[in-house]
Amino acid sequence: MQVVDPHVHFWDLRTHRYPWLERPGTSFVGDAIALKHDYLPDTFLHEAGAIDVVKVVHVEANHDPADPVEETRWLQSLTDHAAGPRKLPDAIVAWADLSAPDAHATLAAHAAFPNTRGIRQILNVHSDPLYGYVDRHFMRDPVWLENFGLLARYGFSFDLQLYPSQMREAAQLAQRYPDVQFVLNHAGMFVDRDSPAGYRAWRDGLRLLSSCPNVAVKISGLAMFDHAWTVESLRPYVLETIDAFGVERAMFASNFPVDRLFGGYEALWRAYARVVAGTSEAERTALMRGNAERIYRI
């Protein structure tokens, strides 16, 4: 099975700072201590097993915010100086604080590296500290909103990570900036999946975002909310997401090594394949490879 994986994280704890891994604690994904070790391309390719990963998009891994460009510099060097034929990552989604006064300079610095394709700044706000990533509503910040407009100048996409309760604001953001390609992370993070109201909020939010033609979606990170997942437990969420966005705006991704806490790489991709076994070969190719290549320009 050939795939393009558009959501992978690498980290080198010996030479780089990842504050969240210095003192890993328990969150909704479990005990992060299991992630406190180097995770580099060779390890990733080994874990891929029989899955032929032809291209990889690296998404910012909550690197030290004191130097937002250091991670991009390091990732580009991994590609440029790879000893073997596999030169990963093929594309980089970098981090920038768009609320910062020097956001323009940070974006320009990221743009100097040829593999940079976009930006992610996590937006997840939640009343429960277990689920909260940030304590600010960035989409309501005038400075953040103004700087967001700079993304189009650099041809950058925006990886959109938030909860269903924030999807209405995100749809307004996508409408305000139609020239920016948005990529919704982790199928919209169905945090309240076990209640009918939570499911409806997630489903309706997906439909609202999918009404914006410049929004695509990554079907990934499902195991963060379904630790004992099976093909059948994933099936309704995968199919609902594809139904909302259409085959042409959806892509499968692994979220490794985070989702490695809940299952193997090969098992995950084969589960995806089983869920969409009833689609055409062209549709499966789009979901597994083609859409990621097109949207991330790799």
C-alpha positions in Angstrom: 0.0 0.0 0.0 1.5 3.4 -1.1 0.6 6.4 1.0 1.5 10.0 1.5 1.4 10.8 5.2 0.5 14.5 5.7 0.7 14.6 9.5 3.9 13.3 11.1 6.0 14.7 14.0 9.8 14.3 14.4 11.8 15.4 17.4 15.4 15.2 18.7 15.4 15.7 22.5 19.2 15.8 22.6 19.6 19.0 20.7 16.2 20.7 20.7 13.7 21.9 23.4 10.1 20.7 23.4 8.7 22.1 26.6 5.7 19.8 26.7 8.1 16.8 26.7 10.4 18.1 29.3 7.7 17.5 32.0 5.3 15.3 30.3 2.0 14.8 32.1 -1.4 13.2 31.6 -3.8 14.7 29.1 -6.7 13.3 27.1 -4.1 11.3 25.0 -2.8 9.5 28.1 0.6 9.7 29.7 3.0 11.6 27.4 6.0 10.1 29.2 5.8 7.3 26.6 6.6 10.0 23.9 9.7 11.3 25.7 12.3 9.9 23.3 13.8 10.8 20.0 11.6 10.2 17.0 13.4 10.6 13.7 12.9 9.6 10.1 14.7 6.2 10.4 12.5 5.2 13.3 9.4 6.3 11.5 10.2 4.4 8.3 11.0 1.3 10.3 7.6 1.5 12.1 5.8 2.0 8.8 6.6 -1.7 8.1 4.9 -2.8 4.9 3.3 0.5 4.2 5.2 2.3 1.5 5.3 5.9 2.6 6.3 7.8 -0.5 6.1 11.3 1.0 5.7 12.9 4.4 4.5 16.3 5.7 5.9 17.3 9.0 3.6 19.3 11.2 5.1 21.5 13.9 5.7 19.6 17.1 5.3 22.3 19.8 9.0 23.1 19.6 10.6 25.8 21.8 8.6 29.0 21.1 11.6 31.1 21.9 13.0 30.4 18.4 10.1 29.5 16.1 12.3 29.0 13.1 14.8 26.6 14.7 12.6 23.6 14.1 12.1 24.5 10.4 15.9 25.0 10.0 16.5 21.5 11.6 13.8 19.8 9.5 15.2 21.2 6.3 18.6 20.0 7.2 17.2 16.5 7.7 16.0 16.5 4.2 19.1 18.2 2.7 21.6 15.9 4.4 19.8 12.6 4.4 22.3 9.8 3.7 19.9 7.4 2.0 17.4 7.7 -0.9 14.5 8.7 1.5 14.8 12.4 2.3 12.2 13.2 4.9 10.3 15.3 5.4 9.1 16.4 2.0 7.2 19.4 3.3 7.0 21.4 6.5 4.1 23.0 8.3 5.9 25.4 10.7 4.8 27.3 13.8 4.4 31.0 14.2 2.6 33.1 16.7 0.4 35.3 14.6 -0.5 37.5 17.6 3.2 38.5 17.9 4.3 41.9 16.7 7.2 40.2 14.7 5.0 37.7 13.0 5.9 39.1 9.6 9.6 38.5 10.2 8.9 34.9 11.5 6.9 34.1 8.4 9.6 35.5 6.1 12.2 33.4 7.9 10.2 30.2 7.5 9.6 31.1 3.8 13.4 31.0 3.2 13.4 27.2 3.5 12.2 25.5 0.4 10.2 22.8 2.1 7.9 25.2 4.1 4.3 24.9 2.9 2.3 26.3 5.7 1.8 27.3 9.3 0.0 25.8 12.3 -0.8 27.6 15.4 -3.0 25.5 17.7 -6.3 27.2 18.6 -7.9 24.6 20.9 -9.7 26.3 23.8 -11.6 24.2 26.3 -13.1 24.9 29.7 -11.6 21.6 31.0 -7.9 21.9 31.5 -7.4 18.3 30.5 -8.4 19.3 26.9 -7.2 22.9 26.7 -4.2 23.7 24.6 -4.3 27.5 24.8 -6.0 30.0 27.1 -6.8 32.6 24.4 -9.3 32.9 21.7 -6.9 33.8 18.9 -9.6 34.1 16.3 -11.0 37.1 18.3 -7.6 38.9 18.5 -7.4 41.8 16.0 -3.6 41.6 15.7 -3.8 37.8 15.1 -6.5 38.3 12.5 -4.5 41.0 10.7 -1.3 39.0 10.6 -3.3 36.0 9.4 -3.6 37.9 6.1 0.1 37.6 5.6 -0.1 33.9 5.0 -1.5 34.4 1.5 1.5 36.7 0.7 3.9 33.8 1.3 1.6 31.2 -0.3 1.2 29.4 3.0 -1.6 27.2 4.0 -3.0 27.1 7.5 -3.4 23.9 9.5 -6.5 24.4 11.6 -6.6 22.6 14.9 -9.5 23.4 17.2 -12.6 21.9 18.7 -16.2 21.7 17.3 -17.2 24.6 19.5 -14.9 26.8 17.6 -15.8 25.8 14.1 -18.3 28.6 13.5 -15.6 31.2 14.1 -13.2 29.2 11.9 -15.7 29.2 9.0 -15.9 32.9 9.3 -12.1 33.1 9.2 -12.0 30.9 6.1 -14.5 33.2 4.4 -12.5 36.3 5.4 -9.4 34.8 3.8 -10.5 32.9 0.7 -7.0 32.9 -0.7 -5.6 30.8 2.2 -5.8 27.0 2.0 -7.1 25.7 5.3 -6.5 22.1 6.4 -8.6 21.0 9.3 -6.6 18.8 11.6 -7.7 15.5 13.1 -11.2 15.4 11.5 -12.2 18.3 13.8 -11.3 16.6 17.1 -14.6 15.1 18.2 -13.8 15.7 21.9 -17.3 14.9 23.1 -17.9 11.9 20.9 -19.9 9.9 23.5 -22.9 12.3 23.8 -25.5 12.8 21.1 -25.1 16.6 21.5 -21.4 16.4 21.1 -21.7 14.3 18.0 -24.2 16.7 16.5 -21.9 19.7 17.3 -19.0 17.9 15.6 -21.1 16.9 12.6 -22.7 20.3 12.1 -19.3 22.0 12.5 -17.8 19.8 9.8 -20.7 20.7 7.4 -20.2 24.4 8.2 -16.5 24.3 7.5 -16.9 22.2 4.4 -19.2 24.9 2.9 -16.0 26.9 2.5 -14.3 25.7 -0.7 -10.8 26.7 0.7 -11.1 24.2 3.6 -9.8 20.6 3.4 -9.6 18.0 6.2 -7.1 15.5 7.5 -8.6 12.3 8.9 -6.1 11.7 11.6 -5.8 11.7 15.4 -9.0 9.7 15.8 -7.3 7.4 18.3 -6.6 10.3 20.7 -10.3 10.1 21.5 -10.8 6.4 20.9 -7.9 4.7 22.6 -9.2 1.2 22.1 -10.2 1.8 18.5 -11.3 -0.8 16.0 -12.2 -0.5 12.3 -15.8 -0.4 13.3 -15.4 2.3 15.9 -13.5 4.5 13.4 -15.9 3.9 10.5 -18.7 6.3 11.3 -16.3 9.2 11.9 -14.3 8.5 8.8 -17.3 8.2 6.6 -19.1 11.3 8.1 -16.0 13.4 7.5 -15.6 12.2 3.9 -19.3 12.8 3.3 -19.0 16.4 4.5 -15.9 17.3 2.5 -16.1 15.0 -0.4 -13.4 12.7 -1.5 -11.5 15.6 -3.3 -11.0 17.5 0.0 -10.2 14.7 2.5 -6.9 12.9 3.2 -5.8 10.2 5.6 -2.9 10.9 7.9 -1.2 9.1 10.9 -0.5 11.7 13.6 2.6 9.6 14.5 4.2 9.2 16.9 1.3 10.5 19.1 -1.2 7.9 17.8 1.4 5.3 18.2 0.3 5.2 21.8 -2.9 3.4 20.6 -1.8 1.1 17.8 0.6 0.4 15.0 1.3 2.3 11.9 0.4 -0.5 9.5 -2.7 -1.4 11.4 -4.0 2.2 11.2 -3.6 2.6 7.4 -5.1 -0.8 6.8 -8.0 0.2 8.9 -8.5 3.3 6.8 -8.3 1.1 3.7 -11.0 -1.2 5.0 -13.3 1.6 5.9 -13.2 3.0 2.3 -13.0 -0.4 0.6 -16.3 0.3 -1.2 -15.0 3.4 -3.0 -13.3 3.4 -6.5 -9.6 2.9 -6.9 -9.3 6.6 -8.0 -11.1 7.7 -4.9 -8.9 5.6 -2.6 -5.8 6.9 -4.3 -7.0 10.5 -3.7 -7.6 9.8 0.0 -4.3 8.0 0.5 -2.0 10.1 -1.6 -3.2 12.4 -4.3 -5.1 15.0 -2.2 -2.2 15.4 0.2 0.3 15.8 -2.7 -2.0 18.5 -4.3 -2.9 20.4 -1.2 0.7 20.5 0.2 2.2 20.9 -3.2 4.6 17.9 -3.0 
